[in-house]
Amino acid sequence: MLIEFDQNTIANMTAALEFVCKKLPAKNDNRASRKRIADAMVASGKAGRRTYADFVSAGFAVLDEIIKQPEVKRFGFRWLAFVAALRLR
């Protein structure tokens, strides 16, 4: 998969991945989160955005989703229960 990238691109991607993953909160630091970040960086590279800054930007976009995701889940179910209770009235 990474064969299509030159050595400089791979070096930029690796450094950006390490930098972004250091920002993961401990509760979200797992293989799945790191893979999501890496996949976003690979997609960025395939789209022609191959600088270190491009990879960091793509990684931080996913990092924001990962960090915000538990909040959505936590409040989402309560909100759905509230809406369902309103509909039953």
C-alpha positions as CSV (number, residue, x, y, z in Angstrom):
1,M,0.0,0.0,0.0
2,L,2.8,2.5,0.9
3,I,4.9,1.5,-2.1
4,E,3.3,4.2,-4.2
5,F,4.9,6.9,-1.9
6,D,8.5,8.1,-2.1
7,Q,10.8,8.0,0.9
8,N,10.3,11.6,1.8
9,T,6.5,11.2,1.9
10,I,6.8,8.1,4.0
11,A,9.1,10.0,6.4
12,N,6.7,12.9,6.6
13,M,3.8,10.5,7.2
14,T,5.7,8.6,9.9
15,A,6.7,11.7,11.8
16,A,3.2,13.2,11.6
17,L,1.7,9.9,12.8
18,E,4.0,9.8,15.8
19,F,3.3,13.5,16.6
20,V,-0.5,13.2,16.3
21,C,-0.7,9.9,18.3
22,K,1.2,11.5,21.2
23,K,-1.8,13.8,21.5
24,L,-4.2,10.9,22.0
25,P,-5.7,10.8,25.5
26,A,-4.8,7.6,27.4
27,K,-8.4,6.3,27.2
28,N,-8.4,6.6,23.4
29,D,-4.9,5.4,22.8
30,N,-5.5,2.1,21.1
31,R,-4.8,0.3,17.9
32,A,-8.1,1.3,16.3
33,S,-7.6,5.0,17.0
34,R,-4.1,4.9,15.6
35,K,-5.3,3.0,12.5
36,R,-8.0,5.6,11.9
37,I,-5.4,8.4,12.0
38,A,-3.0,6.5,9.8
39,D,-5.7,5.7,7.3
40,A,-6.6,9.4,7.1
41,M,-2.9,10.2,6.4
42,V,-2.7,7.6,3.7
43,A,-5.8,9.0,2.1
44,S,-4.3,12.5,2.2
45,G,-1.2,11.2,0.5
46,K,-3.2,9.5,-2.2
47,A,-5.0,12.8,-2.8
48,G,-1.7,14.5,-3.4
49,R,-1.4,16.3,-0.1
50,R,1.9,14.9,1.0
51,T,3.7,17.5,3.2
52,Y,4.2,17.0,6.9
53,A,1.7,19.8,7.6
54,D,-0.9,18.0,5.4
55,F,-0.5,14.8,7.3
56,V,-0.7,16.5,10.7
57,S,-3.8,18.3,9.5
58,A,-5.4,15.1,8.4
59,G,-4.4,13.4,11.6
60,F,-5.8,16.1,13.8
61,A,-9.1,16.1,12.0
62,V,-9.5,12.4,13.0
63,L,-8.1,13.0,16.5
64,D,-10.9,15.6,17.0
65,E,-13.5,13.0,16.0
66,I,-12.0,10.4,18.3
67,I,-11.9,12.7,21.3
68,K,-15.4,14.0,20.7
69,Q,-16.9,10.5,19.9
70,P,-17.4,9.3,23.6
71,E,-19.4,12.5,24.4
72,V,-21.7,11.9,21.5
73,K,-22.3,8.3,22.6
74,R,-22.8,9.3,26.2
75,F,-25.3,12.0,25.6
76,G,-26.8,10.4,22.5
77,F,-28.6,7.6,24.2
78,R,-30.1,9.9,26.9
79,W,-31.3,12.2,24.2
80,L,-32.9,9.4,22.2
81,A,-34.6,8.2,25.4
82,F,-35.9,11.7,26.1
83,V,-37.2,12.0,22.5
84,A,-38.9,8.6,22.7
85,A,-40.5,9.5,26.0
86,L,-41.9,12.7,24.4
87,R,-43.4,10.7,21.5
88,L,-45.1,8.3,23.8
89,R,-47.1,11.1,25.5
